[in-house]
Amino acid sequence: MSDPAVTVLMPVFNGERYVARAVKSILGQTFRDFEFLIINDGSTDSSMNIIREFDDPRIRVIETKNQGVAAALHLGMEKAK
């Protein structure tokens, strides 16, 4: 697979109420040439279980301890293709 044109970064911390809807929204876009990096920022709820239900090759999940949204986004930028 060649490098994607766009990287979508989504930090998640205990977002079980919203994460499925957010992932569906990103995956439902008509533009398809993107990678979707989900940074799990140390969630202690069921966010990761919900994220794992999605089977899409564009999704990459990075798990880290909770450091806050800025650190999660910075990590995502480092890992982006």
Residue pairs with C-beta under 8 A, 6 or more apart in sequence:
1 57
3 81
4 33
4 34
4 35
4 58
4 81
5 33
5 34
6 31
6 33
6 34
6 35
7 34
7 35
7 36
7 37
7 76
7 80
7 81
8 26
8 34
8 35
8 36
8 37
9 37
9 39
9 73
9 76
9 77
9 80
10 22
10 23
10 26
10 36
10 37
10 38
10 39
11 39
11 41
11 69
11 72
11 73
11 76
12 19
12 38
12 39
12 40
12 41
12 43
12 47
12 51
13 40
13 41
13 42
13 43
13 47
13 66
13 69
13 72
14 43
14 44
14 45
14 47
15 22
15 43
15 45
15 47
16 43
16 45
16 46
16 47
16 50
19 47
19 50
19 51
20 50
20 53
23 36
23 38
23 50
23 51
23 54
23 59
26 36
27 36
27 54
27 56
27 58
27 59
34 58
35 58
35 60
35 80
35 81
36 56
36 58
36 59
36 60
37 60
37 61
37 62
37 76
37 79
37 80
38 51
38 59
38 60
38 61
38 62
39 61
39 62
39 64
39 72
39 73
39 75
39 76
40 47
40 48
40 51
40 61
40 62
40 63
40 64
41 64
41 65
41 66
41 67
41 68
41 69
41 71
41 72
42 64
42 65
42 66
42 67
43 66
48 61
48 63
51 59
51 61
52 61
60 79
62 75
62 76
62 79
64 71
64 72
64 75
